[in-house]
């Protein structure tokens, strides 16, 4: 898989029960960096008020 990618996010080997937990954190950081690079405000996402009701 390495010949097809410019960048690789490596996660440590772990039990199948822990793999989702270990992969979420780097992917969230990647998503935040990508949104920031695109000029989006990561603290004020679009359409959040439609799905979250405040009492």
C-alpha positions, 0 to 999 in steps of 0.5 A: 500500500505504501507505493500508492500513498504520499503520506501514511498515518501509522497506528500501533498494532493492537487487539481488534477491540482497540484498533478503532480507538487508536485510529480515531484520534489521528484521523480527528487530528487530520480532519481538523488540520484539513479543515483549517487548511481549507479555511473552515472554522473548526469551532463553528461547524455548519448546520450544527444548530439543526441537529443539536437542540439547546434547552 
